[in-house]
């Protein structure tokens, strides 16, 4: 049985592009995968900035400790 392919869909005000075509079994568009990769890279960069800020890390740890006590009550 032949594999069923879906056609790319134009977004409002845009043109249909083969770069936006649905790919793979997870059915995520190339554009969505690119966006997720960029967002992940920004998230990892921000995490590194937070880890380097010793004062902020101290505040984060005390906040997590306080929240943990509140949840465990």
CHARMM-style PDB file with segment names, atoms N, HN, CA, C and O in Angstrom:
ATOM      1  N   UNK     1       0.836  -1.174   0.000  1.00  0.00      PROA
ATOM      2  CA  UNK     1       0.000   0.000   0.000  1.00  0.00      PROA
ATOM      3  C   UNK     1       0.883   1.239   0.000  1.00  0.00      PROA
ATOM      4  O   UNK     1       1.840   1.318   0.770  1.00  0.00      PROA
ATOM      5  N   UNK     2       0.575   2.196  -0.846  1.00  0.00      PROA
ATOM      6  HN  UNK     2      -0.203   2.132  -1.472  1.00  0.00      PROA
ATOM      7  CA  UNK     2       1.379   3.409  -0.986  1.00  0.00      PROA
ATOM      8  C   UNK     2       1.228   4.295   0.237  1.00  0.00      PROA
ATOM      9  O   UNK     2       0.164   4.344   0.854  1.00  0.00      PROA
ATOM     10  N   UNK     3       2.314   5.003   0.586  1.00  0.00      PROA
ATOM     11  HN  UNK     3       3.178   4.963   0.084  1.00  0.00      PROA
ATOM     12  CA  UNK     3       2.307   5.917   1.713  1.00  0.00      PROA
ATOM     13  C   UNK     3       1.484   7.152   1.369  1.00  0.00      PROA
ATOM     14  O   UNK     3       1.655   7.740   0.301  1.00  0.00      PROA
ATOM     15  N   UNK     4       0.598   7.541   2.267  1.00  0.00      PROA
ATOM     16  HN  UNK     4       0.459   7.064   3.134  1.00  0.00      PROA
ATOM     17  CA  UNK     4      -0.276   8.683   2.032  1.00  0.00      PROA
ATOM     18  C   UNK     4       0.488   9.976   2.341  1.00  0.00      PROA
ATOM     19  O   UNK     4       1.045  10.129   3.428  1.00  0.00      PROA
ATOM     20  N   UNK     5       0.509  10.898   1.384  1.00  0.00      PROA
ATOM     21  HN  UNK     5       0.056  10.774   0.501  1.00  0.00      PROA
ATOM     22  CA  UNK     5       1.187  12.183   1.577  1.00  0.00      PROA
ATOM     23  C   UNK     5       0.145  13.274   1.708  1.00  0.00      PROA
ATOM     24  O   UNK     5      -0.846  13.286   0.979  1.00  0.00      PROA
ATOM     25  N   UNK     6       0.367  14.191   2.638  1.00  0.00      PROA
ATOM     26  HN  UNK     6       1.172  14.181   3.231  1.00  0.00      PROA
ATOM     27  CA  UNK     6      -0.530  15.337   2.736  1.00  0.00      PROA
ATOM     28  C   UNK     6       0.105  16.502   1.988  1.00  0.00      PROA
ATOM     29  O   UNK     6       1.328  16.593   1.879  1.00  0.00      PROA
ATOM     30  N   UNK     7      -0.718  17.365   1.489  1.00  0.00      PROA
ATOM     31  HN  UNK     7      -1.711  17.291   1.578  1.00  0.00      PROA
ATOM     32  CA  UNK     7      -0.234  18.510   0.724  1.00  0.00      PROA
ATOM     33  C   UNK     7       0.047  19.687   1.635  1.00  0.00      PROA
ATOM     34  O   UNK     7      -0.622  19.849   2.655  1.00  0.00      PROA
ATOM     35  N   UNK     8       1.033  20.519   1.286  1.00  0.00      PROA
ATOM     36  HN  UNK     8       1.577  20.387   0.457  1.00  0.00      PROA
ATOM     37  CA  UNK     8       1.291  21.712   2.086  1.00  0.00      PROA
ATOM     38  C   UNK     8       0.095  22.660   2.026  1.00  0.00      PROA
ATOM     39  O   UNK     8      -0.584  22.758   1.004  1.00  0.00      PROA
ATOM     40  N   UNK     9      -0.148  23.346   3.120  1.00  0.00      PROA
ATOM     41  HN  UNK     9       0.404  23.266   3.950  1.00  0.00      PROA
ATOM     42  CA  UNK     9      -1.277  24.258   3.206  1.00  0.00      PROA
ATOM     43  C   UNK     9      -0.748  25.680   3.328  1.00  0.00      PROA
ATOM     44  O   UNK     9       0.156  25.947   4.120  1.00  0.00      PROA
ATOM     45  N   UNK    10      -1.313  26.592   2.543  1.00  0.00      PROA
ATOM     46  HN  UNK    10      -2.047  26.376   1.900  1.00  0.00      PROA
ATOM     47  CA  UNK    10      -0.886  27.992   2.602  1.00  0.00      PROA
ATOM     48  C   UNK    10      -1.385  28.628   3.887  1.00  0.00      PROA
ATOM     49  O   UNK    10      -2.518  28.396   4.309  1.00  0.00      PROA
ATOM     50  N   UNK    11      -0.541  29.423   4.498  1.00  0.00      PROA
ATOM     51  HN  UNK    11       0.380  29.611   4.156  1.00  0.00      PROA
ATOM     52  CA  UNK    11      -0.947  30.179   5.673  1.00  0.00      PROA
ATOM     53  C   UNK    11      -1.579  31.477   5.205  1.00  0.00      PROA
ATOM     54  O   UNK    11      -1.354  31.911   4.076  1.00  0.00      PROA
ATOM     55  N   UNK    12      -2.361  32.089   6.061  1.00  0.00      PROA
ATOM     56  HN  UNK    12      -2.544  31.735   6.979  1.00  0.00      PROA
ATOM     57  CA  UNK    12      -3.031  33.335   5.697  1.00  0.00      PROA
ATOM     58  C   UNK    12      -2.006  34.359   5.233  1.00  0.00      PROA
ATOM     59  O   UNK    12      -1.057  34.667   5.953  1.00  0.00      PROA
ATOM     60  N   UNK    13      -2.196  34.877   4.047  1.00  0.00      PROA
ATOM     61  HN  UNK    13      -2.968  34.626   3.461  1.00  0.00      PROA
ATOM     62  CA  UNK    13      -1.311  35.898   3.511  1.00  0.00      PROA
ATOM     63  C   UNK    13       0.012  35.364   2.993  1.00  0.00      PROA
ATOM     64  O   UNK    13       0.889  36.142   2.620  1.00  0.00      PROA
ATOM     65  N   UNK    14       0.167  34.052   2.965  1.00  0.00      PROA
ATOM     66  HN  UNK    14      -0.546  33.420   3.268  1.00  0.00      PROA
ATOM     67  CA  UNK    14       1.426  33.484   2.515  1.00  0.00      PROA
ATOM     68  C   UNK    14       1.238  32.570   1.328  1.00  0.00      PROA
ATOM     69  O   UNK    14       0.117  32.289   0.904  1.00  0.00      PROA
ATOM     70  N   UNK    15       2.346  32.115   0.805  1.00  0.00      PROA
ATOM     71  HN  UNK    15       3.257  32.342   1.149  1.00  0.00      PROA
ATOM     72  CA  UNK    15       2.302  31.200  -0.324  1.00  0.00      PROA
ATOM     73  C   UNK    15       2.654  29.805   0.155  1.00  0.00      PROA
ATOM     74  O   UNK    15       3.317  29.635   1.179  1.00  0.00      PROA
ATOM     75  N   UNK    16       2.213  28.825  -0.583  1.00  0.00      PROA
ATOM     76  HN  UNK    16       1.675  28.963  -1.414  1.00  0.00      PROA
ATOM     77  CA  UNK    16       2.564  27.446  -0.285  1.00  0.00      PROA
ATOM     78  C   UNK    16       4.022  27.237  -0.645  1.00  0.00      PROA
ATOM     79  O   UNK    16       4.468  27.608  -1.731  1.00  0.00      PROA
ATOM     80  N   UNK    17       4.751  26.644   0.270  1.00  0.00      PROA
ATOM     81  HN  UNK    17       4.388  26.343   1.152  1.00  0.00      PROA
ATOM     82  CA  UNK    17       6.169  26.408   0.047  1.00  0.00      PROA
ATOM     83  C   UNK    17       6.479  24.956   0.355  1.00  0.00      PROA
ATOM     84  O   UNK    17       5.910  24.378   1.281  1.00  0.00      PROA
ATOM     85  N   UNK    18       7.369  24.371  -0.407  1.00  0.00      PROA
ATOM     86  HN  UNK    18       7.832  24.840  -1.159  1.00  0.00      PROA
ATOM     87  CA  UNK    18       7.752  22.987  -0.121  1.00  0.00      PROA
ATOM     88  C   UNK    18       8.549  22.922   1.174  1.00  0.00      PROA
ATOM     89  O   UNK    18       8.631  21.857   1.787  1.00  0.00      PROA
ATOM     90  N   UNK    19       9.141  24.040   1.609  1.00  0.00      PROA
ATOM     91  HN  UNK    19       9.074  24.905   1.111  1.00  0.00      PROA
ATOM     92  CA  UNK    19       9.868  24.075   2.881  1.00  0.00      PROA
ATOM     93  C   UNK    19       8.917  23.926   4.058  1.00  0.00      PROA
ATOM     94  O   UNK    19       9.337  23.514   5.139  1.00  0.00      PROA
ATOM     95  N   UNK    20       7.640  24.254   3.869  1.00  0.00      PROA
ATOM     96  HN  UNK    20       7.298  24.588   2.991  1.00  0.00      PROA
ATOM     97  CA  UNK    20       6.646  24.142   4.936  1.00  0.00      PROA
ATOM     98  C   UNK    20       5.894  22.822   4.892  1.00  0.00      PROA
ATOM     99  O   UNK    20       4.986  22.605   5.694  1.00  0.00      PROA
ATOM    100  N   UNK    21       6.252  21.945   3.979  1.00  0.00      PROA
ATOM    101  HN  UNK    21       6.990  22.121   3.328  1.00  0.00      PROA
ATOM    102  CA  UNK    21       5.541  20.681   3.818  1.00  0.00      PROA
ATOM    103  C   UNK    21       5.694  19.826   5.073  1.00  0.00      PROA
ATOM    104  O   UNK    21       6.698  19.906   5.781  1.00  0.00      PROA
ATOM    105  N   UNK    22       4.689  19.016   5.328  1.00  0.00      PROA
ATOM    106  HN  UNK    22       3.873  18.951   4.753  1.00  0.00      PROA
ATOM    107  CA  UNK    22       4.715  18.126   6.471  1.00  0.00      PROA
ATOM    108  C   UNK    22       5.701  17.000   6.177  1.00  0.00      PROA
ATOM    109  O   UNK    22       5.706  16.430   5.086  1.00  0.00      PROA
ATOM    110  N   UNK    23       6.539  16.689   7.174  1.00  0.00      PROA
ATOM    111  HN  UNK    23       6.534  17.152   8.061  1.00  0.00      PROA
ATOM    112  CA  UNK    23       7.543  15.652   6.992  1.00  0.00      PROA
ATOM    113  C   UNK    23       7.477  14.630   8.104  1.00  0.00      PROA
ATOM    114  O   UNK    23       7.118  14.959   9.234  1.00  0.00      PROA
ATOM    115  N   UNK    24       7.811  13.427   7.802  1.00  0.00      PROA
ATOM    116  HN  UNK    24       8.102  13.159   6.884  1.00  0.00      PROA
ATOM    117  CA  UNK    24       7.997  12.374   8.777  1.00  0.00      PROA
ATOM    118  C   UNK    24       6.729  11.894   9.452  1.00  0.00      PROA
ATOM    119  O   UNK    24       5.649  12.455   9.273  1.00  0.00      PROA
ATOM    120  N   UNK    25       6.894  10.833  10.238  1.00  0.00      PROA
ATOM    121  HN  UNK    25       7.771  10.377  10.384  1.00  0.00      PROA
ATOM    122  CA  UNK    25       5.740  10.231  10.901  1.00  0.00      PROA
ATOM    123  C   UNK    25       5.167  11.108  12.004  1.00  0.00      PROA
ATOM    124  O   UNK    25       3.998  10.958  12.359  1.00  0.00      PROA
ATOM    125  N   UNK    26       5.959  12.013  12.550  1.00  0.00      PROA
ATOM    126  HN  UNK    26       6.909  12.134  12.262  1.00  0.00      PROA
ATOM    127  CA  UNK    26       5.452  12.861  13.624  1.00  0.00      PROA
ATOM    128  C   UNK    26       4.643  14.039  13.087  1.00  0.00      PROA
ATOM    129  O   UNK    26       4.040  14.778  13.865  1.00  0.00      PROA
ATOM    130  N   UNK    27       4.623  14.221  11.784  1.00  0.00      PROA
ATOM    131  HN  UNK    27       5.113  13.621  11.151  1.00  0.00      PROA
ATOM    132  CA  UNK    27       3.779  15.203  11.097  1.00  0.00      PROA
ATOM    133  C   UNK    27       4.046  16.640  11.547  1.00  0.00      PROA
ATOM    134  O   UNK    27       3.116  17.445  11.607  1.00  0.00      PROA
ATOM    135  N   UNK    28       5.288  16.973  11.860  1.00  0.00      PROA
ATOM    136  HN  UNK    28       6.043  16.319  11.811  1.00  0.00      PROA
ATOM    137  CA  UNK    28       5.658  18.332  12.228  1.00  0.00      PROA
ATOM    138  C   UNK    28       6.280  18.996  11.015  1.00  0.00      PROA
ATOM    139  O   UNK    28       7.148  18.417  10.362  1.00  0.00      PROA
ATOM    140  N   UNK    29       5.842  20.207  10.712  1.00  0.00      PROA
ATOM    141  HN  UNK    29       5.137  20.678  11.243  1.00  0.00      PROA
ATOM    142  CA  UNK    29       6.358  20.889   9.542  1.00  0.00      PROA
ATOM    143  C   UNK    29       7.834  21.258   9.751  1.00  0.00      PROA
ATOM    144  O   UNK    29       8.310  21.358  10.881  1.00  0.00      PROA
ATOM    145  N   UNK    30       8.517  21.448   8.674  1.00  0.00      PROA
ATOM    146  HN  UNK    30       8.130  21.366   7.755  1.00  0.00      PROA
ATOM    147  CA  UNK    30       9.927  21.838   8.716  1.00  0.00      PROA
ATOM    148  C   UNK    30      10.068  23.167   9.450  1.00  0.00      PROA
ATOM    149  O   UNK    30      10.995  23.359  10.237  1.00  0.00      PROA
ATOM    150  N   UNK    31       9.151  24.069   9.188  1.00  0.00      PROA
ATOM    151  HN  UNK    31       8.398  23.913   8.549  1.00  0.00      PROA
ATOM    152  CA  UNK    31       9.179  25.378   9.833  1.00  0.00      PROA
ATOM    153  C   UNK    31       8.998  25.231  11.351  1.00  0.00      PROA
ATOM    154  O   UNK    31       9.689  25.903  12.118  1.00  0.00      PROA
ATOM    155  N   UNK    32       8.093  24.375  11.786  1.00  0.00      PROA
ATOM    156  HN  UNK    32       7.532  23.829  11.163  1.00  0.00      PROA
ATOM    157  CA  UNK    32       7.864  24.154  13.215  1.00  0.00      PROA
ATOM    158  C   UNK    32       9.089  23.536  13.864  1.00  0.00      PROA
ATOM    159  O   UNK    32       9.454  23.922  14.975  1.00  0.00      PROA
ATOM    160  N   UNK    33       9.730  22.588  13.198  1.00  0.00      PROA
ATOM    161  HN  UNK    33       9.433  22.275  12.296  1.00  0.00      PROA
ATOM    162  CA  UNK    33      10.948  21.973  13.735  1.00  0.00      PROA
ATOM    163  C   UNK    33      12.058  23.001  13.871  1.00  0.00      PROA
ATOM    164  O   UNK    33      12.786  23.002  14.863  1.00  0.00      PROA
ATOM    165  N   UNK    34      12.192  23.877  12.878  1.00  0.00      PROA
ATOM    166  HN  UNK    34      11.600  23.876  12.072  1.00  0.00      PROA
ATOM    167  CA  UNK    34      13.206  24.937  12.921  1.00  0.00      PROA
ATOM    168  C   UNK    34      12.934  25.879  14.096  1.00  0.00      PROA
ATOM    169  O   UNK    34      13.849  26.256  14.828  1.00  0.00      PROA
ATOM    170  N   UNK    35      11.652  26.257  14.267  1.00  0.00      PROA
ATOM    171  HN  UNK    35      10.908  25.951  13.673  1.00  0.00      PROA
ATOM    172  CA  UNK    35      11.274  27.127  15.377  1.00  0.00      PROA
ATOM    173  C   UNK    35      11.602  26.466  16.717  1.00  0.00      PROA
ATOM    174  O   UNK    35      12.150  27.114  17.609  1.00  0.00      PROA
ATOM    175  N   UNK    36      11.271  25.189  16.863  1.00  0.00      PROA
ATOM    176  HN  UNK    36      10.825  24.662  16.138  1.00  0.00      PROA
ATOM    177  CA  UNK    36      11.549  24.474  18.111  1.00  0.00      PROA
ATOM    178  C   UNK    36      13.041  24.400  18.394  1.00  0.00      PROA
ATOM    179  O   UNK    36      13.465  24.536  19.541  1.00  0.00      PROA
ATOM    180  N   UNK    37      13.836  24.187  17.358  1.00  0.00      PROA
ATOM    181  HN  UNK    37      13.492  24.076  16.426  1.00  0.00      PROA
ATOM    182  CA  UNK    37      15.288  24.130  17.530  1.00  0.00      PROA
ATOM    183  C   UNK    37      15.834  25.494  17.978  1.00  0.00      PROA
ATOM    184  O   UNK    37      16.670  25.564  18.879  1.00  0.00      PROA
ATOM    185  N   UNK    38      15.361  26.567  17.352  1.00  0.00      PROA
ATOM    186  HN  UNK    38      14.681  26.510  16.620  1.00  0.00      PROA
ATOM    187  CA  UNK    38      15.796  27.914  17.737  1.00  0.00      PROA
ATOM    188  C   UNK    38      15.376  28.229  19.172  1.00  0.00      PROA
ATOM    189  O   UNK    38      16.156  28.786  19.945  1.00  0.00      PROA
ATOM    190  N   UNK    39      14.144  27.870  19.521  1.00  0.00      PROA
ATOM    191  HN  UNK    39      13.511  27.417  18.893  1.00  0.00      PROA
ATOM    192  CA  UNK    39      13.643  28.124  20.866  1.00  0.00      PROA
ATOM    193  C   UNK    39      14.438  27.324  21.898  1.00  0.00      PROA
ATOM    194  O   UNK    39      14.762  27.839  22.969  1.00  0.00      PROA
ATOM    195  N   UNK    40      14.746  26.089  21.584  1.00  0.00      PROA
ATOM    196  HN  UNK    40      14.483  25.670  20.714  1.00  0.00      PROA
ATOM    197  CA  UNK    40      15.551  25.264  22.484  1.00  0.00      PROA
ATOM    198  C   UNK    40      16.939  25.838  22.695  1.00  0.00      PROA
ATOM    199  O   UNK    40      17.462  25.819  23.809  1.00  0.00      PROA
ATOM    200  N   UNK    41      17.537  26.349  21.626  1.00  0.00      PROA
ATOM    201  HN  UNK    41      17.113  26.364  20.721  1.00  0.00      PROA
ATOM    202  CA  UNK    41      18.870  26.946  21.732  1.00  0.00      PROA
ATOM    203  C   UNK    41      18.829  28.181  22.639  1.00  0.00      PROA
ATOM    204  O   UNK    41      19.730  28.390  23.452  1.00  0.00      PROA
ATOM    205  N   UNK    42      17.776  28.998  22.494  1.00  0.00      PROA
ATOM    206  HN  UNK    42      17.045  28.829  21.833  1.00  0.00      PROA
ATOM    207  CA  UNK    42      17.633  30.176  23.366  1.00  0.00      PROA
ATOM    208  C   UNK    42      17.442  29.754  24.820  1.00  0.00      PROA
ATOM    209  O   UNK    42      17.997  30.372  25.728  1.00  0.00      PROA
ATOM    210  N   UNK    43      16.657  28.703  25.039  1.00  0.00      PROA
ATOM    211  HN  UNK    43      16.206  28.201  24.302  1.00  0.00      PROA
ATOM    212  CA  UNK    43      16.413  28.213  26.393  1.00  0.00      PROA
ATOM    213  C   UNK    43      17.706  27.728  27.036  1.00  0.00      PROA
ATOM    214  O   UNK    43      17.979  28.035  28.196  1.00  0.00      PROA
ATOM    215  N   UNK    44      18.505  26.969  26.283  1.00  0.00      PROA
ATOM    216  HN  UNK    44      18.283  26.719  25.340  1.00  0.00      PROA
ATOM    217  CA  UNK    44      19.769  26.468  26.828  1.00  0.00      PROA
ATOM    218  C   UNK    44      20.747  27.599  27.122  1.00  0.00      PROA
ATOM    219  O   UNK    44      21.469  27.554  28.118  1.00  0.00      PROA
ATOM    220  N   UNK    45      20.772  28.613  26.260  1.00  0.00      PROA
ATOM    221  HN  UNK    45      20.185  28.650  25.451  1.00  0.00      PROA
ATOM    222  CA  UNK    45      21.645  29.768  26.496  1.00  0.00      PROA
ATOM    223  C   UNK    45      21.216  30.494  27.766  1.00  0.00      PROA
ATOM    224  O   UNK    45      22.063  30.896  28.564  1.00  0.00      PROA
ATOM    225  N   UNK    46      19.913  30.663  27.959  1.00  0.00      PROA
ATOM    226  HN  UNK    46      19.226  30.336  27.311  1.00  0.00      PROA
ATOM    227  CA  UNK    46      19.394  31.330  29.158  1.00  0.00      PROA
ATOM    228  C   UNK    46      19.723  30.511  30.403  1.00  0.00      PROA
ATOM    229  O   UNK    46      20.055  31.084  31.441  1.00  0.00      PROA
ATOM    230  N   UNK    47      19.637  29.189  30.323  1.00  0.00      PROA
ATOM    231  HN  UNK    47      19.367  28.724  29.480  1.00  0.00      PROA
ATOM    232  CA  UNK    47      19.969  28.332  31.458  1.00  0.00      PROA
ATOM    233  C   UNK    47      21.427  28.505  31.860  1.00  0.00      PROA
ATOM    234  O   UNK    47      21.745  28.536  33.049  1.00  0.00      PROA
ATOM    235  N   UNK    48      22.309  28.617  30.882  1.00  0.00      PROA
ATOM    236  HN  UNK    48      22.051  28.592  29.916  1.00  0.00      PROA
ATOM    237  CA  UNK    48      23.727  28.832  31.179  1.00  0.00      PROA
ATOM    238  C   UNK    48      23.944  30.177  31.868  1.00  0.00      PROA
ATOM    239  O   UNK    48      24.752  30.276  32.791  1.00  0.00      PROA
ATOM    240  N   UNK    49      23.228  31.211  31.427  1.00  0.00      PROA
ATOM    241  HN  UNK    49      22.572  31.131  30.677  1.00  0.00      PROA
ATOM    242  CA  UNK    49      23.323  32.526  32.065  1.00  0.00      PROA
ATOM    243  C   UNK    49      22.882  32.451  33.525  1.00  0.00      PROA
ATOM    244  O   UNK    49      23.518  33.032  34.404  1.00  0.00      PROA
ATOM    245  N   UNK    50      21.799  31.739  33.772  1.00  0.00      PROA
ATOM    246  HN  UNK    50      21.282  31.267  33.058  1.00  0.00      PROA
ATOM    247  CA  UNK    50      21.284  31.604  35.136  1.00  0.00      PROA
ATOM    248  C   UNK    50      22.274  30.843  36.008  1.00  0.00      PROA
ATOM    249  O   UNK    50      22.521  31.236  37.147  1.00  0.00      PROA
ATOM    250  N   UNK    51      22.842  29.761  35.489  1.00  0.00      PROA
ATOM    251  HN  UNK    51      22.641  29.441  34.563  1.00  0.00      PROA
ATOM    252  CA  UNK    51      23.804  28.966  36.258  1.00  0.00      PROA
ATOM    253  C   UNK    51      25.032  29.777  36.654  1.00  0.00      PROA
ATOM    254  O   UNK    51      25.593  29.565  37.729  1.00  0.00      PROA
ATOM    255  N   UNK    52      25.454  30.701  35.800  1.00  0.00      PROA
ATOM    256  HN  UNK    52      24.998  30.873  34.927  1.00  0.00      PROA
ATOM    257  CA  UNK    52      26.638  31.522  36.093  1.00  0.00      PROA
ATOM    258  C   UNK    52      26.364  32.614  37.121  1.00  0.00      PROA
ATOM    259  O   UNK    52      27.303  33.129  37.727  1.00  0.00      PROA
ATOM    260  N   UNK    53      25.105  32.977  37.330  1.00  0.00      PROA
ATOM    261  HN  UNK    53      24.342  32.558  36.838  1.00  0.00      PROA
ATOM    262  CA  UNK    53      24.729  34.032  38.270  1.00  0.00      PROA
ATOM    263  C   UNK    53      24.559  33.411  39.662  1.00  0.00      PROA
ATOM    264  O   UNK    53      23.503  32.865  39.979  1.00  0.00      PROA
ATOM    265  N   UNK    54      25.609  33.499  40.488  1.00  0.00      PROA
ATOM    266  HN  UNK    54      26.468  33.943  40.231  1.00  0.00      PROA
ATOM    267  CA  UNK    54      25.621  32.833  41.797  1.00  0.00      PROA
ATOM    268  C   UNK    54      24.525  33.370  42.719  1.00  0.00      PROA
ATOM    269  O   UNK    54      23.883  32.598  43.431  1.00  0.00      PROA
ATOM    270  N   UNK    55      24.310  34.679  42.711  1.00  0.00      PROA
ATOM    271  HN  UNK    55      24.832  35.306  42.133  1.00  0.00      PROA
ATOM    272  CA  UNK    55      23.273  35.265  43.563  1.00  0.00      PROA
ATOM    273  C   UNK    55      21.887  34.779  43.186  1.00  0.00      PROA
ATOM    274  O   UNK    55      21.079  34.440  44.050  1.00  0.00      PROA
ATOM    275  N   UNK    56      21.623  34.750  41.904  1.00  0.00      PROA
ATOM    276  HN  UNK    56      22.280  35.026  41.202  1.00  0.00      PROA
ATOM    277  CA  UNK    56      20.332  34.272  41.424  1.00  0.00      PROA
ATOM    278  C   UNK    56      20.140  32.797  41.758  1.00  0.00      PROA
ATOM    279  O   UNK    56      19.047  32.392  42.153  1.00  0.00      PROA
ATOM    280  N   UNK    57      21.182  31.991  41.606  1.00  0.00      PROA
ATOM    281  HN  UNK    57      22.071  32.319  41.285  1.00  0.00      PROA
ATOM    282  CA  UNK    57      21.074  30.568  41.927  1.00  0.00      PROA
ATOM    283  C   UNK    57      20.763  30.367  43.404  1.00  0.00      PROA
ATOM    284  O   UNK    57      19.985  29.483  43.763  1.00  0.00      PROA
ATOM    285  N   UNK    58      21.368  31.188  44.263  1.00  0.00      PROA
ATOM    286  HN  UNK    58      21.999  31.907  43.972  1.00  0.00      PROA
ATOM    287  CA  UNK    58      21.094  31.104  45.702  1.00  0.00      PROA
ATOM    288  C   UNK    58      19.618  31.416  45.958  1.00  0.00      PROA
ATOM    289  O   UNK    58      18.959  30.714  46.725  1.00  0.00      PROA
ATOM    290  N   UNK    59      19.097  32.471  45.315  1.00  0.00      PROA
ATOM    291  HN  UNK    59      19.632  33.041  44.692  1.00  0.00      PROA
ATOM    292  CA  UNK    59      17.691  32.843  45.468  1.00  0.00      PROA
ATOM    293  C   UNK    59      16.762  31.755  44.933  1.00  0.00      PROA
ATOM    294  O   UNK    59      15.725  31.466  45.530  1.00  0.00      PROA
ATOM    295  N   UNK    60      17.136  31.163  43.817  1.00  0.00      PROA
ATOM    296  HN  UNK    60      17.978  31.397  43.332  1.00  0.00      PROA
ATOM    297  CA  UNK    60      16.326  30.090  43.222  1.00  0.00      PROA
ATOM    298  C   UNK    60      16.261  28.893  44.166  1.00  0.00      PROA
ATOM    299  O   UNK    60      15.190  28.324  44.379  1.00  0.00      PROA
ATOM    300  N   UNK    61      17.404  28.512  44.728  1.00  0.00      PROA
ATOM    301  HN  UNK    61      18.273  28.973  44.555  1.00  0.00      PROA
ATOM    302  CA  UNK    61      17.437  27.362  45.634  1.00  0.00      PROA
ATOM    303  C   UNK    61      16.590  27.598  46.873  1.00  0.00      PROA
ATOM    304  O   UNK    61      15.887  26.693  47.323  1.00  0.00      PROA
ATOM    305  N   UNK    62      16.648  28.812  47.435  1.00  0.00      PROA
ATOM    306  HN  UNK    62      17.219  29.547  47.069  1.00  0.00      PROA
ATOM    307  CA  UNK    62      15.828  29.090  48.618  1.00  0.00      PROA
ATOM    308  C   UNK    62      14.345  29.107  48.249  1.00  0.00      PROA
ATOM    309  O   UNK    62      13.509  28.660  49.035  1.00  0.00      PROA
ATOM    310  N   UNK    63      14.012  29.615  47.069  1.00  0.00      PROA
ATOM    311  HN  UNK    63      14.691  29.979  46.431  1.00  0.00      PROA
ATOM    312  CA  UNK    63      12.616  29.623  46.613  1.00  0.00      PROA
ATOM    313  C   UNK    63      12.101  28.191  46.422  1.00  0.00      PROA
ATOM    314  O   UNK    63      10.987  27.871  46.834  1.00  0.00      PROA
ATOM    315  N   UNK    64      12.902  27.347  45.805  1.00  0.00      PROA
ATOM    316  HN  UNK    64      13.808  27.608  45.470  1.00  0.00      PROA
ATOM    317  CA  UNK    64      12.499  25.941  45.594  1.00  0.00      PROA
ATOM    318  C   UNK    64      12.314  25.242  46.924  1.00  0.00      PROA
ATOM    319  O   UNK    64      11.374  24.465  47.095  1.00  0.00      PROA
ATOM    320  N   UNK    65      13.217  25.514  47.881  1.00  0.00      PROA
ATOM    321  HN  UNK    65      13.981  26.145  47.742  1.00  0.00      PROA
ATOM    322  CA  UNK    65      13.098  24.901  49.205  1.00  0.00      PROA
ATOM    323  C   UNK    65      11.788  25.325  49.876  1.00  0.00      PROA
ATOM    324  O   UNK    65      11.090  24.500  50.465  1.00  0.00      PROA
ATOM    325  N   UNK    66      11.458  26.630  49.780  1.00  0.00      PROA
ATOM    326  HN  UNK    66      12.026  27.300  49.302  1.00  0.00      PROA
ATOM    327  CA  UNK    66      10.229  27.146  50.372  1.00  0.00      PROA
ATOM    328  C   UNK    66       8.993  26.527  49.698  1.00  0.00      PROA
ATOM    329  O   UNK    66       8.034  26.154  50.373  1.00  0.00      PROA
ATOM    330  N   UNK    67       9.026  26.425  48.368  1.00  0.00      PROA
ATOM    331  HN  UNK    67       9.805  26.729  47.820  1.00  0.00      PROA
ATOM    332  CA  UNK    67       7.903  25.846  47.636  1.00  0.00      PROA
ATOM    333  C   UNK    67       7.735  24.365  47.955  1.00  0.00      PROA
ATOM    334  O   UNK    67       6.610  23.873  48.050  1.00  0.00      PROA
ATOM    335  N   UNK    68       8.841  23.656  48.121  1.00  0.00      PROA
ATOM    336  HN  UNK    68       9.755  24.055  48.045  1.00  0.00      PROA
ATOM    337  CA  UNK    68       8.789  22.244  48.455  1.00  0.00      PROA
ATOM    338  C   UNK    68       8.135  22.042  49.821  1.00  0.00      PROA
ATOM    339  O   UNK    68       7.330  21.128  49.997  1.00  0.00      PROA
ATOM    340  N   UNK    69       8.481  22.895  50.787  1.00  0.00      PROA
ATOM    341  HN  UNK    69       9.135  23.638  50.645  1.00  0.00      PROA
ATOM    342  CA  UNK    69       7.872  22.800  52.118  1.00  0.00      PROA
ATOM    343  C   UNK    69       6.372  23.070  52.032  1.00  0.00      PROA
ATOM    344  O   UNK    69       5.579  22.404  52.699  1.00  0.00      PROA
ATOM    345  N   UNK    70       5.980  24.053  51.205  1.00  0.00      PROA
ATOM    346  HN  UNK    70       6.624  24.594  50.664  1.00  0.00      PROA
ATOM    347  CA  UNK    70       4.572  24.405  51.075  1.00  0.00      PROA
ATOM    348  C   UNK    70       3.762  23.272  50.432  1.00  0.00      PROA
ATOM    349  O   UNK    70       2.618  23.030  50.817  1.00  0.00      PROA
ATOM    350  N   UNK    71       4.349  22.587  49.467  1.00  0.00      PROA
ATOM    351  HN  UNK    71       5.279  22.783  49.154  1.00  0.00      PROA
ATOM    352  CA  UNK    71       3.658  21.502  48.772  1.00  0.00      PROA
ATOM    353  C   UNK    71       3.563  20.263  49.658  1.00  0.00      PROA
ATOM    354  O   UNK    71       2.569  19.539  49.610  1.00  0.00      PROA
ATOM    355  N   UNK    72       4.583  20.021  50.459  1.00  0.00      PROA
ATOM    356  HN  UNK    72       5.390  20.609  50.499  1.00  0.00      PROA
ATOM    357  CA  UNK    72       4.626  18.803  51.282  1.00  0.00      PROA
ATOM    358  C   UNK    72       3.751  18.892  52.528  1.00  0.00      PROA
ATOM    359  O   UNK    72       3.602  17.889  53.226  1.00  0.00      PROA
ATOM    360  N   UNK    73       3.174  20.032  52.834  1.00  0.00      PROA
ATOM    361  HN  UNK    73       3.295  20.847  52.267  1.00  0.00      PROA
ATOM    362  CA  UNK    73       2.313  20.164  54.026  1.00  0.00      PROA
ATOM    363  C   UNK    73       1.056  19.359  53.891  1.00  0.00      PROA
ATOM    364  OT1 UNK    73       0.225  19.357  54.799  1.00  0.00      PROA
TER     365      UNK     73
END
